[in-house]
């Protein structure tokens, strides 16, 4: 990820419709499968600038975060987060069976991850028996666009690929679903326009100021939370998966 993207992430992570909508979906999944327990040990793998840790993961237990980027960890410190480490997701600096829940939001897709299967085996290793992994990843490799170039995307996933990734590394998959389905047509049109009319603009999707529409877009994305939890969505811009170590 370009260094400037961390600056932007820190600036918008608590207000941008995409982050807040994804928070609603994540909370719904956690509420469905995980009872409140402030003693729960949570690992946020690839915590970025710490938005998830600061905004809502702490409601479900004691959170430790780590990231490979010193810039990201610096922003975590500005959020007054202290349980932090600098590490790669491919070599976790934690003992086996140290955590009850591992979360990883839009991390495995990046160019810094050379082997996503190895990463999932590491997540499996640090979880206790019965512990859970909640991951979110961008969907469909054919949907690549300017944003992917800026954030150094190496791969995008289908739901089937995510299920296989978890199952092949020991997890029982409790829930898999696409998300951000209702806004999929608009995103598809945007990607097609980018290909037909290339722009020299190197701004990512996060730089788009939705202004008065920010609240509406957040409400649309948040409205998908019950569907993701109950039945799953057949397509979307992201993939959520919840796996349990058995």
Buried (B, 14 or more C-beta within 10 A) or exposed (E): BEEBBBEBBBBBBEEBBBBBBBBBBBBBBBBBBBEEEEEBBBBBBBBBBBBBBBBBBBEBBBBBBBBBBEBBBBBBEEBEBEBBBEBBBBEBEBEEBBBBBBBBBBBBBBEBBEEBEEBBBBBBBBBBEEBBBBBBBBBBBEBBBBBBEBBEBBBBBBBEBBBBBBEEBBBEBBBBBBBBBBBBEEBBEBBEEBEEEEEEEEBBBBBBEEEEEBEEBBEBBBEBBEBBBEEBBEBBBBBBBBBBBE
